[in-house]
Amino acid sequence: MRSLALALALALALVTARPASAEPRAVLTYDTGPAYIAQNDGRYGVDGTPYQADDVGQRATLVRAERATVELVLGRHRVIALYAPLLVDTRAALPAELRFRDTTFPAGTVVDHRYRFDGYRASYQYQVVGGRLGLALGGALQIRSADVAFTSADGSRRGVQSDIGLVPALSARLTYTPGRAWAEVQADGSSTFGLVGDTSGALYDVAVLGGYAFHPALALYGTVRLVGGGAEVPAQAIDNWANFVTASLGVRVQLGRGPDGRGRRRR
């Protein structure tokens, strides 16, 4: 939490160091839609059994994903706060014996499997290029809140793994705004690159957006997104790698004047 506080303090310091003519504005977004679990491989515990998404029924149906952001813009500086929860609850009969931490589930056991992976991310970006074609670069810090559990349907066996971690990342945004319509590519990512002992990890969040502003303060947009990554942490006997693909619709609300001088005036 100290690292997150330092990152936010630095971002706010950079934001406040702006020309006097810069007018602040806030951009709020929310989108939701179906998500497909392309991969979710896990192994928990020293003697844990490796398992995949198909073993727990995660690819038998789609799940719902959602994201909400609050973005503060001052001149070329942007501070973005993101909340992206993900909850996948499934029930399946195990095709083979599975050991999760210190709990063993015999083959054929009907289990309820919970995979919760909530992301809280604070980002700072500086707009390197402005105009119709814009480019913003910066960094981000994500708080990962994970909760994975197996519970037998009769309640006699249960294994739980909960984890909270900090993940730094680079952040980029490329926008094209010829008029009321706009297109955008977002990318956040990081990797340990083998530099953190025997721990390996990665995070990537890449999206393509397209939208239309029906009013200077209100726009609708669609998004296709790939979110993935994971970590192998021998010290905690954790190994989880996943890839999710989402397609969503969203709404964007802008408070204050936009870079072109348009937007909702305060009364």
C-alpha positions as CSV (number, residue, x, y, z in Angstrom):
1,M,0.0,0.0,0.0
2,R,2.9,2.4,0.6
3,S,4.1,1.9,-3.0
4,L,0.6,2.8,-4.2
5,A,0.4,5.9,-2.1
6,L,3.8,7.1,-3.4
7,A,2.7,6.5,-7.0
8,L,-0.5,8.4,-6.5
9,A,1.4,11.3,-4.8
10,L,3.9,11.5,-7.7
11,A,1.0,11.5,-10.2
12,L,-0.8,14.2,-8.4
13,A,2.4,16.3,-8.2
14,L,2.9,16.0,-11.9
15,V,-0.7,16.9,-12.6
16,T,-0.7,20.0,-10.5
17,A,2.5,21.3,-12.3
18,R,0.4,22.6,-15.2
19,P,0.0,25.8,-17.1
20,A,-2.4,28.3,-15.6
21,S,-4.6,28.1,-18.7
22,A,-5.2,24.3,-18.4
23,E,-8.8,23.5,-17.4
24,P,-9.4,20.3,-15.5
25,R,-11.9,17.7,-16.7
26,A,-13.0,14.3,-15.5
27,V,-13.9,11.4,-17.7
28,L,-16.0,8.5,-16.3
29,T,-16.5,5.2,-18.1
30,Y,-18.3,2.0,-17.5
31,D,-18.5,-1.1,-19.8
32,T,-19.7,-4.6,-19.4
33,G,-20.1,-7.7,-21.6
34,P,-19.4,-11.4,-22.0
35,A,-15.9,-12.9,-21.3
36,Y,-14.5,-16.1,-22.7
37,I,-11.9,-18.0,-20.6
38,A,-9.4,-19.0,-23.2
39,Q,-6.9,-20.4,-20.6
40,N,-6.8,-20.8,-16.8
41,D,-4.1,-23.2,-15.7
42,G,-3.6,-23.5,-11.9
43,R,-1.6,-25.5,-9.4
44,Y,-1.6,-24.6,-5.7
45,G,0.4,-26.3,-3.0
46,V,3.8,-28.1,-2.9
47,D,2.0,-31.3,-3.9
48,G,-0.8,-29.6,-5.7
49,T,-2.4,-31.1,-8.9
50,P,-2.1,-29.1,-12.1
51,Y,-5.6,-28.4,-13.6
52,Q,-7.1,-26.4,-16.5
53,A,-10.2,-24.4,-17.2
54,D,-12.0,-27.4,-18.8
55,D,-11.4,-29.5,-15.6
56,V,-13.7,-27.2,-13.6
57,G,-16.2,-26.3,-16.3
58,Q,-15.0,-22.7,-16.9
59,R,-15.2,-23.0,-20.7
60,A,-18.7,-24.5,-20.8
61,T,-20.2,-21.0,-20.8
62,L,-19.4,-17.3,-20.9
63,V,-19.1,-15.1,-17.8
64,R,-19.8,-11.4,-17.4
65,A,-16.9,-8.9,-17.1
66,E,-17.1,-5.2,-16.2
67,R,-14.8,-2.3,-15.8
68,A,-15.2,1.2,-14.4
69,T,-12.7,4.1,-14.6
70,V,-12.4,7.6,-13.3
71,E,-9.9,9.8,-15.3
72,L,-8.7,13.2,-14.2
73,V,-7.1,15.3,-17.0
74,L,-5.1,18.5,-16.6
75,G,-3.4,19.7,-19.7
76,R,-1.2,16.8,-20.9
77,H,-1.4,14.9,-17.6
78,R,-3.8,12.1,-16.9
79,V,-4.5,10.1,-13.7
80,I,-6.7,7.1,-14.1
81,A,-8.3,4.9,-11.5
82,L,-9.6,1.5,-12.6
83,Y,-11.8,-1.1,-11.0
84,A,-12.1,-4.4,-12.9
85,P,-13.7,-7.3,-10.9
86,L,-14.0,-10.8,-12.3
87,L,-15.9,-13.7,-10.6
88,V,-16.2,-17.1,-12.1
89,D,-18.3,-19.7,-10.2
90,T,-18.7,-23.2,-11.7
91,R,-19.8,-26.7,-10.7
92,A,-18.2,-29.8,-12.2
93,A,-17.3,-33.4,-11.5
94,L,-13.6,-33.8,-11.3
95,P,-12.2,-36.0,-14.1
96,A,-9.3,-37.2,-11.9
97,E,-8.1,-36.8,-8.3
98,L,-7.1,-33.3,-7.5
99,R,-5.1,-31.9,-4.6
100,F,-5.6,-28.3,-3.8
101,R,-3.2,-27.1,-1.1
102,D,-3.7,-29.6,1.7
103,T,-7.1,-30.9,0.6
104,T,-7.5,-33.9,-1.7
105,F,-10.7,-34.3,-3.8
106,P,-11.2,-37.9,-5.2
107,A,-11.9,-38.4,-8.9
108,G,-15.6,-37.9,-9.7
109,T,-16.2,-35.5,-6.8
110,V,-18.7,-32.8,-7.7
111,V,-17.1,-29.5,-6.7
112,D,-18.0,-25.8,-6.6
113,H,-15.0,-23.9,-7.9
114,R,-14.6,-20.1,-7.3
115,Y,-12.1,-18.0,-9.2
116,R,-12.2,-14.3,-8.1
117,F,-9.6,-12.0,-9.6
118,D,-10.3,-8.3,-8.9
119,G,-8.0,-5.6,-10.2
120,Y,-7.6,-2.2,-8.8
121,R,-5.2,0.0,-10.9
122,A,-3.9,3.5,-10.6
123,S,-2.2,4.9,-13.8
124,Y,-0.4,8.1,-14.8
125,Q,0.0,9.0,-18.5
126,Y,1.6,12.0,-20.2
127,Q,0.2,13.0,-23.6
128,V,3.3,13.0,-25.9
129,V,1.3,13.7,-29.0
130,G,-1.9,15.7,-29.2
131,G,-4.5,16.5,-31.9
132,R,-6.5,14.0,-34.0
133,L,-3.9,11.4,-33.5
134,G,-2.8,11.3,-29.9
135,L,-0.3,9.2,-28.0
136,A,0.0,9.0,-24.2
137,L,2.6,7.1,-22.3
138,G,3.1,6.4,-18.6
139,G,3.0,3.8,-15.9
140,A,0.6,1.9,-13.7
141,L,0.4,0.1,-10.4
142,Q,-2.2,-2.7,-10.0
143,I,-3.4,-4.3,-6.8
144,R,-4.3,-7.9,-7.5
145,S,-6.9,-9.4,-5.2
146,A,-7.3,-13.1,-5.9
147,D,-9.4,-15.8,-4.2
148,V,-9.5,-19.4,-5.5
149,A,-11.5,-22.1,-3.8
150,F,-12.7,-25.7,-4.2
151,T,-15.6,-26.9,-2.2
152,S,-17.2,-30.3,-2.5
153,A,-20.9,-30.1,-3.3
154,D,-21.8,-31.9,0.0
155,G,-19.6,-29.4,1.9
156,S,-17.3,-32.1,3.4
157,R,-14.1,-30.8,1.8
158,R,-12.8,-27.3,1.1
159,G,-9.6,-25.7,0.0
160,V,-8.9,-22.0,-0.3
161,Q,-6.1,-19.8,-1.6
162,S,-6.3,-16.0,-1.1
163,D,-3.6,-13.6,-2.3
164,I,-3.1,-9.8,-2.6
165,G,-0.2,-8.4,-4.6
166,L,1.2,-5.3,-6.3
167,V,2.0,-5.4,-10.0
168,P,3.8,-2.4,-11.7
169,A,3.3,-2.0,-15.4
170,L,3.9,0.3,-18.4
171,S,0.9,2.0,-19.9
172,A,0.2,3.4,-23.3
173,R,-2.8,4.8,-25.2
174,L,-3.1,5.6,-28.9
175,T,-6.2,7.6,-30.0
176,Y,-7.6,8.7,-33.4
177,T,-10.4,11.3,-33.2
178,P,-11.4,12.7,-36.6
179,G,-14.8,14.0,-35.3
180,R,-17.6,12.7,-33.2
181,A,-16.4,9.1,-33.8
182,W,-13.1,7.9,-32.3
183,A,-10.9,4.8,-32.2
184,E,-8.5,3.9,-29.5
185,V,-5.9,1.3,-28.6
186,Q,-5.0,0.7,-24.9
187,A,-2.1,-1.3,-23.7
188,D,-0.8,-2.0,-20.1
189,G,1.9,-4.7,-19.5
190,S,4.8,-5.9,-17.4
191,S,7.0,-8.9,-16.9
192,T,9.6,-10.0,-14.3
193,F,12.0,-10.9,-17.2
194,G,13.6,-13.4,-14.9
195,L,14.9,-10.7,-12.6
196,V,13.1,-11.6,-9.4
197,G,14.9,-14.7,-8.2
198,D,13.0,-17.9,-9.2
199,T,9.7,-16.0,-9.4
200,S,8.2,-15.4,-12.9
201,G,5.2,-13.3,-13.7
202,A,3.6,-11.1,-16.4
203,L,0.5,-8.9,-16.9
204,Y,-1.0,-7.7,-20.2
205,D,-4.2,-5.8,-20.8
206,V,-4.7,-4.8,-24.4
207,A,-7.9,-3.4,-25.9
208,V,-9.3,-1.9,-29.1
209,L,-12.1,0.6,-28.7
210,G,-14.5,2.4,-31.1
211,G,-17.1,4.9,-30.1
212,Y,-19.3,7.8,-31.0
213,A,-20.0,11.0,-29.1
214,F,-23.7,11.8,-29.3
215,H,-23.1,14.9,-27.2
216,P,-19.8,16.5,-26.1
217,A,-20.5,15.1,-22.6
218,L,-21.8,11.7,-23.5
219,A,-20.6,8.9,-25.8
220,L,-21.1,5.2,-26.3
221,Y,-18.4,2.8,-27.2
222,G,-17.6,-0.9,-27.9
223,T,-14.5,-2.8,-26.8
224,V,-12.6,-6.0,-27.6
225,R,-10.1,-6.8,-24.9
226,L,-7.4,-9.4,-24.1
227,V,-6.4,-9.7,-20.4
228,G,-3.9,-12.2,-19.3
229,G,-0.8,-13.1,-17.4
230,G,-0.1,-14.9,-14.2
231,A,2.7,-15.9,-11.9
232,E,4.8,-18.8,-10.7
233,V,5.9,-18.3,-7.1
234,P,7.8,-21.3,-5.8
235,A,8.1,-19.7,-2.3
236,Q,4.3,-19.8,-2.0
237,A,3.8,-22.9,-4.2
238,I,1.5,-20.9,-6.5
239,D,1.3,-21.4,-10.3
240,N,-1.5,-19.7,-12.2
241,W,-1.6,-18.5,-15.8
242,A,-4.7,-17.2,-17.6
243,N,-6.1,-15.5,-20.7
244,F,-9.5,-13.9,-20.9
245,V,-11.2,-12.3,-24.0
246,T,-14.0,-9.9,-23.5
247,A,-16.4,-8.0,-25.8
248,S,-18.3,-5.2,-24.1
249,L,-20.4,-2.1,-24.6
250,G,-19.9,1.0,-22.5
251,V,-20.8,4.6,-21.8
252,R,-18.4,7.6,-21.3
253,V,-19.4,10.7,-19.5
254,Q,-17.2,13.8,-19.6
255,L,-17.3,16.6,-17.0
256,G,-15.6,19.8,-18.0
257,R,-14.4,21.1,-21.3
258,G,-12.6,18.7,-23.7
259,P,-9.3,19.5,-25.4
260,D,-11.1,21.1,-28.3
261,G,-12.9,23.5,-25.9
262,R,-16.2,21.6,-26.1
263,G,-18.0,20.0,-23.2
264,R,-20.5,20.7,-20.5
265,R,-20.2,24.1,-18.9
266,R,-20.6,24.5,-15.1
267,R,-23.5,26.6,-14.1
